[in-house]
Amino acid sequence: YLSNREVLALRRTLVDLREGTIDFTGSELGHLVATIVRPALAGRDWTTAIVVSGEAQFGVSRQYQFFAESYSRDAIFDDYDEALAWIERQ
Protein backbone atom coordinates (compact mmCIF):
# COMPACT_ATOMS: atom_id res chain seq x y z
CA TYR A 1 0.00 0.00 0.00
CA LEU A 2 3.00 2.31 0.30
CA SER A 3 3.12 2.65 -3.48
CA ASN A 4 -0.51 3.84 -3.60
CA ARG A 5 -0.72 7.65 -3.97
CA GLU A 6 -4.04 7.84 -2.11
CA VAL A 7 -2.62 5.96 0.88
CA LEU A 8 0.47 8.18 0.89
CA ALA A 9 -1.76 11.27 0.80
CA LEU A 10 -3.78 10.04 3.80
CA ARG A 11 -0.66 9.08 5.84
CA ARG A 12 -2.48 7.16 8.53
CA THR A 13 -3.47 3.55 9.10
CA LEU A 14 -5.35 1.36 11.50
CA VAL A 15 -3.63 -2.01 11.82
CA ASP A 16 -5.65 -4.84 13.38
CA LEU A 17 -3.25 -7.56 14.55
CA ARG A 18 -5.74 -9.38 16.80
CA GLU A 19 -5.98 -12.46 14.58
CA GLY A 20 -2.42 -12.22 13.28
CA THR A 21 0.52 -14.49 13.94
CA ILE A 22 3.96 -12.90 14.25
CA ASP A 23 6.42 -14.91 12.15
CA PHE A 24 9.37 -12.51 11.94
CA THR A 25 12.05 -11.26 14.28
CA GLY A 26 12.59 -7.76 15.60
CA SER A 27 15.70 -7.55 13.46
CA GLU A 28 13.69 -8.44 10.35
CA LEU A 29 11.09 -5.83 11.27
CA GLY A 30 13.79 -3.19 11.67
CA HIS A 31 15.26 -4.13 8.29
CA LEU A 32 11.84 -3.83 6.58
CA VAL A 33 11.23 -0.42 8.11
CA ALA A 34 14.67 0.80 7.05
CA THR A 35 14.66 -0.61 3.53
CA ILE A 36 10.99 -0.39 2.49
CA VAL A 37 8.95 1.94 4.68
CA ARG A 38 11.32 4.88 5.16
CA PRO A 39 12.30 5.07 1.46
CA ALA A 40 8.64 4.83 0.36
CA LEU A 41 7.58 7.61 2.73
CA ALA A 42 10.35 9.90 1.46
CA GLY A 43 10.22 12.20 4.48
CA ARG A 44 6.44 12.12 5.01
CA ASP A 45 5.11 11.68 8.51
CA TRP A 46 2.68 8.90 9.42
CA THR A 47 0.21 7.94 12.14
CA THR A 48 -0.82 4.40 13.05
CA ALA A 49 -3.35 2.95 15.46
CA ILE A 50 -2.42 -0.66 16.22
CA VAL A 51 -4.95 -3.08 17.73
CA VAL A 52 -3.56 -6.12 19.57
CA SER A 53 -4.94 -9.00 21.61
CA GLY A 54 -1.85 -10.68 23.03
CA GLU A 55 1.58 -10.13 24.50
CA ALA A 56 3.49 -11.10 21.34
CA GLN A 57 1.45 -8.66 19.25
CA PHE A 58 1.95 -5.94 21.83
CA GLY A 59 5.71 -6.59 21.93
CA VAL A 60 6.11 -6.40 18.16
CA SER A 61 3.97 -3.26 18.08
CA ARG A 62 6.26 -1.63 20.65
CA GLN A 63 9.26 -2.64 18.52
CA TYR A 64 7.62 -1.04 15.49
CA GLN A 65 7.03 2.15 17.51
CA PHE A 66 10.75 2.25 18.28
CA PHE A 67 11.83 1.66 14.67
CA ALA A 68 9.29 4.15 13.31
CA GLU A 69 9.67 6.94 15.87
CA SER A 70 11.51 9.19 13.40
CA TYR A 71 8.52 9.36 11.04
CA SER A 72 5.46 7.99 12.82
CA ARG A 73 3.21 8.75 15.75
CA ASP A 74 1.65 5.48 16.90
CA ALA A 75 -0.65 4.21 19.60
CA ILE A 76 -1.43 0.64 20.66
CA PHE A 77 -4.92 -0.43 21.70
CA ASP A 78 -6.69 -3.59 22.80
CA ASP A 79 -10.07 -2.16 21.74
CA TYR A 80 -10.82 -1.68 18.04
CA ASP A 81 -13.41 1.08 18.56
CA GLU A 82 -10.97 3.12 20.68
CA ALA A 83 -8.29 2.72 18.02
CA LEU A 84 -10.69 3.81 15.27
CA ALA A 85 -11.81 6.85 17.26
CA TRP A 86 -8.18 7.82 17.95
CA ILE A 87 -7.06 7.50 14.32
CA GLU A 88 -10.08 9.48 13.11
CA ARG A 89 -9.07 12.37 15.39
CA GLN A 90 -5.57 12.48 13.91
N, CA, C and O atoms as CSV, one atom per row, in Angstrom:
chain,resi,resn,atom,element,x,y,z
A,1,TYR,N,N,0.800,-1.206,0.000
A,1,TYR,CA,C,0.000,0.000,0.000
A,1,TYR,C,C,0.838,1.263,0.000
A,1,TYR,O,O,0.319,2.348,-0.261
A,2,LEU,N,N,2.124,1.140,0.289
A,2,LEU,CA,C,2.995,2.313,0.301
A,2,LEU,C,C,3.321,2.846,-1.088
A,2,LEU,O,O,3.925,3.911,-1.210
A,3,SER,N,N,2.939,2.136,-2.123
A,3,SER,CA,C,3.117,2.648,-3.484
A,3,SER,C,C,1.825,3.292,-4.006
A,3,SER,O,O,1.794,3.797,-5.128
A,4,ASN,N,N,0.775,3.273,-3.203
A,4,ASN,CA,C,-0.507,3.845,-3.596
A,4,ASN,C,C,-0.538,5.335,-3.229
A,4,ASN,O,O,-0.385,5.688,-2.060
A,5,ARG,N,N,-0.732,6.198,-4.213
A,5,ARG,CA,C,-0.717,7.649,-3.969
A,5,ARG,C,C,-1.797,8.088,-2.986
A,5,ARG,O,O,-1.569,9.000,-2.190
A,6,GLU,N,N,-2.960,7.461,-3.027
A,6,GLU,CA,C,-4.044,7.835,-2.113
A,6,GLU,C,C,-3.690,7.496,-0.669
A,6,GLU,O,O,-3.987,8.264,0.246
A,7,VAL,N,N,-3.060,6.354,-0.472
A,7,VAL,CA,C,-2.617,5.962,0.876
A,7,VAL,C,C,-1.554,6.931,1.365
A,7,VAL,O,O,-1.598,7.381,2.510
A,8,LEU,N,N,-0.600,7.253,0.502
A,8,LEU,CA,C,0.469,8.180,0.894
A,8,LEU,C,C,-0.079,9.570,1.194
A,8,LEU,O,O,0.476,10.282,2.031
A,9,ALA,N,N,-1.151,9.964,0.529
A,9,ALA,CA,C,-1.760,11.267,0.802
A,9,ALA,C,C,-2.464,11.255,2.160
A,9,ALA,O,O,-2.451,12.264,2.865
A,10,LEU,N,N,-3.064,10.152,2.528
A,10,LEU,CA,C,-3.782,10.035,3.800
A,10,LEU,C,C,-2.814,9.984,4.978
A,10,LEU,O,O,-3.035,10.650,5.990
A,11,ARG,N,N,-1.747,9.201,4.856
A,11,ARG,CA,C,-0.665,9.083,5.836
A,11,ARG,C,C,-1.115,8.634,7.224
A,11,ARG,O,O,-0.579,9.082,8.238
A,12,ARG,N,N,-2.094,7.753,7.255
A,12,ARG,CA,C,-2.482,7.159,8.530
A,12,ARG,C,C,-3.101,5.792,8.274
A,12,ARG,O,O,-3.717,5.561,7.233
A,13,THR,N,N,-2.932,4.900,9.226
A,13,THR,CA,C,-3.469,3.553,9.099
A,13,THR,C,C,-3.972,3.050,10.436
A,13,THR,O,O,-3.526,3.483,11.498
A,14,LEU,N,N,-4.911,2.126,10.357
A,14,LEU,CA,C,-5.354,1.356,11.500
A,14,LEU,C,C,-4.982,-0.086,11.197
A,14,LEU,O,O,-5.470,-0.677,10.233
A,15,VAL,N,N,-4.116,-0.644,12.026
A,15,VAL,CA,C,-3.632,-2.010,11.824
A,15,VAL,C,C,-4.247,-2.897,12.890
A,15,VAL,O,O,-4.048,-2.672,14.083
A,16,ASP,N,N,-4.996,-3.908,12.460
A,16,ASP,CA,C,-5.654,-4.837,13.379
A,16,ASP,C,C,-4.868,-6.148,13.383
A,16,ASP,O,O,-4.976,-6.947,12.453
A,17,LEU,N,N,-4.081,-6.362,14.432
A,17,LEU,CA,C,-3.254,-7.562,14.555
A,17,LEU,C,C,-3.910,-8.661,15.380
A,17,LEU,O,O,-3.291,-9.700,15.609
A,18,ARG,N,N,-5.131,-8.463,15.828
A,18,ARG,CA,C,-5.742,-9.381,16.796
A,18,ARG,C,C,-5.773,-10.832,16.341
A,18,ARG,O,O,-5.635,-11.730,17.171
A,19,GLU,N,N,-5.948,-11.085,15.073
A,19,GLU,CA,C,-5.978,-12.461,14.580
A,19,GLU,C,C,-4.662,-12.858,13.912
A,19,GLU,O,O,-4.546,-13.951,13.359
A,20,GLY,N,N,-3.683,-11.974,13.965
A,20,GLY,CA,C,-2.417,-12.217,13.279
A,20,GLY,C,C,-1.451,-13.070,14.084
A,20,GLY,O,O,-1.508,-13.126,15.312
A,21,THR,N,N,-0.570,-13.725,13.358
A,21,THR,CA,C,0.522,-14.490,13.942
A,21,THR,C,C,1.824,-13.805,13.547
A,21,THR,O,O,2.028,-13.486,12.375
A,22,ILE,N,N,2.692,-13.579,14.504
A,22,ILE,CA,C,3.960,-12.899,14.253
A,22,ILE,C,C,5.002,-13.951,13.884
A,22,ILE,O,O,5.387,-14.771,14.718
A,23,ASP,N,N,5.459,-13.923,12.628
A,23,ASP,CA,C,6.422,-14.909,12.146
A,23,ASP,C,C,7.711,-14.255,11.663
A,23,ASP,O,O,8.329,-14.737,10.714
A,24,PHE,N,N,8.122,-13.167,12.300
A,24,PHE,CA,C,9.371,-12.507,11.941
A,24,PHE,C,C,10.022,-11.990,13.211
A,24,PHE,O,O,9.372,-11.833,14.244
A,25,THR,N,N,11.306,-11.732,13.115
A,25,THR,CA,C,12.052,-11.260,14.281
A,25,THR,C,C,12.048,-9.736,14.339
A,25,THR,O,O,11.691,-9.068,13.369
A,26,GLY,N,N,12.439,-9.208,15.462
A,26,GLY,CA,C,12.585,-7.763,15.603
A,26,GLY,C,C,13.610,-7.213,14.630
A,26,GLY,O,O,13.438,-6.122,14.086
A,27,SER,N,N,14.668,-7.965,14.414
A,27,SER,CA,C,15.697,-7.552,13.465
A,27,SER,C,C,15.128,-7.478,12.047
A,27,SER,O,O,15.415,-6.536,11.309
A,28,GLU,N,N,14.332,-8.458,11.673
A,28,GLU,CA,C,13.694,-8.441,10.346
A,28,GLU,C,C,12.735,-7.264,10.216
A,28,GLU,O,O,12.670,-6.625,9.166
A,29,LEU,N,N,11.993,-6.978,11.279
A,29,LEU,CA,C,11.091,-5.830,11.267
A,29,LEU,C,C,11.878,-4.540,11.073
A,29,LEU,O,O,11.501,-3.700,10.256
A,30,GLY,N,N,12.949,-4.381,11.805
A,30,GLY,CA,C,13.785,-3.195,11.665
A,30,GLY,C,C,14.329,-3.041,10.256
A,30,GLY,O,O,14.371,-1.937,9.713
A,31,HIS,N,N,14.746,-4.156,9.668
A,31,HIS,CA,C,15.255,-4.129,8.293
A,31,HIS,C,C,14.165,-3.698,7.311
A,31,HIS,O,O,14.432,-2.900,6.412
A,32,LEU,N,N,12.951,-4.209,7.466
A,32,LEU,CA,C,11.843,-3.828,6.581
A,32,LEU,C,C,11.509,-2.342,6.701
A,32,LEU,O,O,11.268,-1.670,5.698
A,33,VAL,N,N,11.498,-1.845,7.915
A,33,VAL,CA,C,11.228,-0.417,8.112
A,33,VAL,C,C,12.307,0.418,7.426
A,33,VAL,O,O,12.004,1.399,6.746
A,34,ALA,N,N,13.559,0.025,7.610
A,34,ALA,CA,C,14.672,0.800,7.048
A,34,ALA,C,C,14.760,0.723,5.529
A,34,ALA,O,O,15.112,1.708,4.881
A,35,THR,N,N,14.448,-0.423,4.959
A,35,THR,CA,C,14.657,-0.605,3.528
A,35,THR,C,C,13.412,-0.428,2.671
A,35,THR,O,O,13.520,-0.208,1.465
A,36,ILE,N,N,12.237,-0.519,3.274
A,36,ILE,CA,C,10.991,-0.394,2.493
A,36,ILE,C,C,10.173,0.815,2.923
A,36,ILE,O,O,9.820,1.660,2.100
A,37,VAL,N,N,9.874,0.895,4.212
A,37,VAL,CA,C,8.950,1.938,4.682
A,37,VAL,C,C,9.561,3.329,4.578
A,37,VAL,O,O,8.983,4.209,3.942
A,38,ARG,N,N,10.716,3.539,5.190
A,38,ARG,CA,C,11.318,4.876,5.157
A,38,ARG,C,C,11.548,5.382,3.731
A,38,ARG,O,O,11.196,6.526,3.438
A,39,PRO,N,N,12.122,4.579,2.833
A,39,PRO,CA,C,12.296,5.075,1.458
A,39,PRO,C,C,10.967,5.399,0.769
A,39,PRO,O,O,10.880,6.381,0.032
A,40,ALA,N,N,9.941,4.590,1.000
A,40,ALA,CA,C,8.644,4.834,0.360
A,40,ALA,C,C,7.998,6.116,0.880
A,40,ALA,O,O,7.330,6.828,0.131
A,41,LEU,N,N,8.197,6.406,2.161
A,41,LEU,CA,C,7.584,7.614,2.733
A,41,LEU,C,C,8.311,8.882,2.298
A,41,LEU,O,O,7.709,9.955,2.255
A,42,ALA,N,N,9.573,8.773,1.981
A,42,ALA,CA,C,10.352,9.905,1.456
A,42,ALA,C,C,10.168,11.179,2.284
A,42,ALA,O,O,9.920,12.256,1.742
A,43,GLY,N,N,10.295,11.037,3.605
A,43,GLY,CA,C,10.219,12.198,4.483
A,43,GLY,C,C,8.827,12.548,4.984
A,43,GLY,O,O,8.682,13.457,5.800
A,44,ARG,N,N,7.807,11.853,4.517
A,44,ARG,CA,C,6.439,12.122,5.006
A,44,ARG,C,C,6.298,11.597,6.435
A,44,ARG,O,O,6.973,10.644,6.825
A,45,ASP,N,N,5.424,12.222,7.201
A,45,ASP,CA,C,5.114,11.680,8.512
A,45,ASP,C,C,3.954,10.696,8.381
A,45,ASP,O,O,3.310,10.618,7.334
A,46,TRP,N,N,3.695,9.948,9.452
A,46,TRP,CA,C,2.685,8.898,9.419
A,46,TRP,C,C,2.083,8.761,10.804
A,46,TRP,O,O,2.707,9.134,11.798
A,47,THR,N,N,0.866,8.225,10.871
A,47,THR,CA,C,0.211,7.938,12.141
A,47,THR,C,C,-0.439,6.565,12.031
A,47,THR,O,O,-1.098,6.259,11.037
A,48,THR,N,N,-0.249,5.740,13.060
A,48,THR,CA,C,-0.816,4.397,13.046
A,48,THR,C,C,-1.470,4.072,14.376
A,48,THR,O,O,-0.886,4.289,15.438
A,49,ALA,N,N,-2.681,3.552,14.311
A,49,ALA,CA,C,-3.349,2.951,15.460
A,49,ALA,C,C,-3.202,1.446,15.283
A,49,ALA,O,O,-3.565,0.905,14.239
A,50,ILE,N,N,-2.675,0.773,16.291
A,50,ILE,CA,C,-2.417,-0.661,16.217
A,50,ILE,C,C,-3.291,-1.356,17.263
A,50,ILE,O,O,-3.259,-1.000,18.441
A,51,VAL,N,N,-4.066,-2.344,16.829
A,51,VAL,CA,C,-4.948,-3.083,17.730
A,51,VAL,C,C,-4.354,-4.471,17.950
A,51,VAL,O,O,-4.065,-5.190,16.994
A,52,VAL,N,N,-4.176,-4.841,19.217
A,52,VAL,CA,C,-3.562,-6.125,19.570
A,52,VAL,C,C,-4.459,-6.886,20.534
A,52,VAL,O,O,-5.360,-6.321,21.153
A,53,SER,N,N,-4.187,-8.195,20.647
A,53,SER,CA,C,-4.938,-9.002,21.608
A,53,SER,C,C,-4.037,-9.857,22.495
A,53,SER,O,O,-4.525,-10.529,23.403
A,54,GLY,N,N,-2.743,-9.838,22.244
A,54,GLY,CA,C,-1.852,-10.677,23.034
A,54,GLY,C,C,-0.515,-10.028,23.274
A,54,GLY,O,O,-0.195,-8.984,22.706
A,55,GLU,N,N,0.268,-10.671,24.137
A,55,GLU,CA,C,1.578,-10.127,24.503
A,55,GLU,C,C,2.545,-10.066,23.336
A,55,GLU,O,O,3.273,-9.083,23.195
A,56,ALA,N,N,2.571,-11.097,22.491
A,56,ALA,CA,C,3.492,-11.104,21.344
A,56,ALA,C,C,3.155,-9.960,20.392
A,56,ALA,O,O,4.052,-9.272,19.904
A,57,GLN,N,N,1.874,-9.757,20.129
A,57,GLN,CA,C,1.452,-8.663,19.246
A,57,GLN,C,C,1.805,-7.311,19.860
A,57,GLN,O,O,2.253,-6.400,19.163
A,58,PHE,N,N,1.601,-7.192,21.156
A,58,PHE,CA,C,1.953,-5.940,21.826
A,58,PHE,C,C,3.461,-5.693,21.738
A,58,PHE,O,O,3.895,-4.577,21.454
A,59,GLY,N,N,4.255,-6.739,21.981
A,59,GLY,CA,C,5.713,-6.592,21.935
A,59,GLY,C,C,6.213,-6.162,20.567
A,59,GLY,O,O,7.066,-5.279,20.471
A,60,VAL,N,N,5.698,-6.769,19.516
A,60,VAL,CA,C,6.108,-6.397,18.161
A,60,VAL,C,C,5.640,-4.983,17.839
A,60,VAL,O,O,6.348,-4.235,17.165
A,61,SER,N,N,4.473,-4.618,18.307
A,61,SER,CA,C,3.965,-3.257,18.079
A,61,SER,C,C,4.853,-2.227,18.758
A,61,SER,O,O,5.103,-1.162,18.195
A,62,ARG,N,N,5.331,-2.527,19.952
A,62,ARG,CA,C,6.263,-1.629,20.647
A,62,ARG,C,C,7.581,-1.535,19.882
A,62,ARG,O,O,8.172,-0.459,19.789
A,63,GLN,N,N,8.041,-2.666,19.333
A,63,GLN,CA,C,9.257,-2.640,18.521
A,63,GLN,C,C,9.049,-1.745,17.303
A,63,GLN,O,O,9.918,-0.943,16.961
A,64,TYR,N,N,7.902,-1.884,16.653
A,64,TYR,CA,C,7.616,-1.041,15.493
A,64,TYR,C,C,7.632,0.434,15.897
A,64,TYR,O,O,8.192,1.266,15.184
A,65,GLN,N,N,7.018,0.760,17.038
A,65,GLN,CA,C,7.034,2.150,17.506
A,65,GLN,C,C,8.467,2.662,17.611
A,65,GLN,O,O,8.757,3.789,17.211
A,66,PHE,N,N,9.344,1.853,18.137
A,66,PHE,CA,C,10.746,2.249,18.280
A,66,PHE,C,C,11.390,2.487,16.913
A,66,PHE,O,O,12.020,3.522,16.694
A,67,PHE,N,N,11.232,1.535,15.999
A,67,PHE,CA,C,11.835,1.657,14.671
A,67,PHE,C,C,11.255,2.826,13.880
A,67,PHE,O,O,11.950,3.430,13.062
A,68,ALA,N,N,9.994,3.142,14.120
A,68,ALA,CA,C,9.288,4.150,13.314
A,68,ALA,C,C,9.229,5.524,13.966
A,68,ALA,O,O,8.627,6.438,13.404
A,69,GLU,N,N,9.834,5.694,15.129
A,69,GLU,CA,C,9.668,6.944,15.868
A,69,GLU,C,C,10.143,8.180,15.112
A,69,GLU,O,O,9.699,9.288,15.414
A,70,SER,N,N,11.027,8.018,14.144
A,70,SER,CA,C,11.509,9.185,13.404
A,70,SER,C,C,10.488,9.719,12.407
A,70,SER,O,O,10.595,10.868,11.980
A,71,TYR,N,N,9.506,8.915,12.030
A,71,TYR,CA,C,8.519,9.355,11.042
A,71,TYR,C,C,7.071,9.137,11.464
A,71,TYR,O,O,6.162,9.656,10.816
A,72,SER,N,N,6.836,8.385,12.531
A,72,SER,CA,C,5.461,7.987,12.824
A,72,SER,C,C,5.064,8.231,14.272
A,72,SER,O,O,5.856,8.055,15.198
A,73,ARG,N,N,3.833,8.636,14.430
A,73,ARG,CA,C,3.208,8.748,15.750
A,73,ARG,C,C,2.224,7.591,15.853
A,73,ARG,O,O,1.274,7.513,15.073
A,74,ASP,N,N,2.442,6.700,16.802
A,74,ASP,CA,C,1.655,5.478,16.901
A,74,ASP,C,C,1.048,5.323,18.285
A,74,ASP,O,O,1.547,5.864,19.271
A,75,ALA,N,N,-0.040,4.571,18.330
A,75,ALA,CA,C,-0.653,4.215,19.595
A,75,ALA,C,C,-1.130,2.771,19.502
A,75,ALA,O,O,-1.568,2.324,18.442
A,76,ILE,N,N,-1.043,2.045,20.609
A,76,ILE,CA,C,-1.428,0.640,20.660
A,76,ILE,C,C,-2.684,0.518,21.524
A,76,ILE,O,O,-2.781,1.110,22.599
A,77,PHE,N,N,-3.631,-0.260,21.026
A,77,PHE,CA,C,-4.917,-0.427,21.700
A,77,PHE,C,C,-5.274,-1.904,21.793
A,77,PHE,O,O,-4.798,-2.718,21.001
A,78,ASP,N,N,-6.116,-2.245,22.769
A,78,ASP,CA,C,-6.692,-3.588,22.800
A,78,ASP,C,C,-8.181,-3.536,22.454
A,78,ASP,O,O,-8.868,-4.557,22.488
A,79,ASP,N,N,-8.670,-2.347,22.124
A,79,ASP,CA,C,-10.065,-2.157,21.740
A,79,ASP,C,C,-10.131,-1.494,20.361
A,79,ASP,O,O,-9.628,-0.387,20.172
A,80,TYR,N,N,-10.750,-2.177,19.409
A,80,TYR,CA,C,-10.815,-1.683,18.036
A,80,TYR,C,C,-11.521,-0.331,17.946
A,80,TYR,O,O,-11.043,0.568,17.254
A,81,ASP,N,N,-12.647,-0.178,18.634
A,81,ASP,CA,C,-13.408,1.076,18.562
A,81,ASP,C,C,-12.601,2.257,19.096
A,81,ASP,O,O,-12.679,3.354,18.543
A,82,GLU,N,N,-11.829,2.051,20.162
A,82,GLU,CA,C,-10.974,3.117,20.683
A,82,GLU,C,C,-9.890,3.482,19.674
A,82,GLU,O,O,-9.576,4.657,19.487
A,83,ALA,N,N,-9.322,2.468,19.029
A,83,ALA,CA,C,-8.292,2.716,18.016
A,83,ALA,C,C,-8.870,3.498,16.843
A,83,ALA,O,O,-8.246,4.441,16.356
A,84,LEU,N,N,-10.047,3.117,16.392
A,84,LEU,CA,C,-10.690,3.813,15.274
A,84,LEU,C,C,-10.993,5.261,15.637
A,84,LEU,O,O,-10.749,6.167,14.839
A,85,ALA,N,N,-11.517,5.479,16.825
A,85,ALA,CA,C,-11.810,6.852,17.256
A,85,ALA,C,C,-10.532,7.682,17.326
A,85,ALA,O,O,-10.526,8.847,16.928
A,86,TRP,N,N,-9.449,7.089,17.831
A,86,TRP,CA,C,-8.180,7.821,17.947
A,86,TRP,C,C,-7.637,8.192,16.570
A,86,TRP,O,O,-7.231,9.333,16.349
A,87,ILE,N,N,-7.629,7.226,15.641
A,87,ILE,CA,C,-7.058,7.500,14.324
A,87,ILE,C,C,-7.915,8.502,13.548
A,87,ILE,O,O,-7.383,9.274,12.751
A,88,GLU,N,N,-9.212,8.502,13.766
A,88,GLU,CA,C,-10.080,9.476,13.106
A,88,GLU,C,C,-9.828,10.891,13.593
A,88,GLU,O,O,-10.044,11.848,12.850
A,89,ARG,N,N,-9.373,11.037,14.839
A,89,ARG,CA,C,-9.068,12.367,15.389
A,89,ARG,C,C,-7.733,12.912,14.893
A,89,ARG,O,O,-7.458,14.103,15.036
A,90,GLN,N,N,-6.915,12.061,14.320
A,90,GLN,CA,C,-5.570,12.475,13.905
A,90,GLN,C,C,-5.623,13.244,12.600
A,90,GLN,O,O,-4.586,13.674,12.094
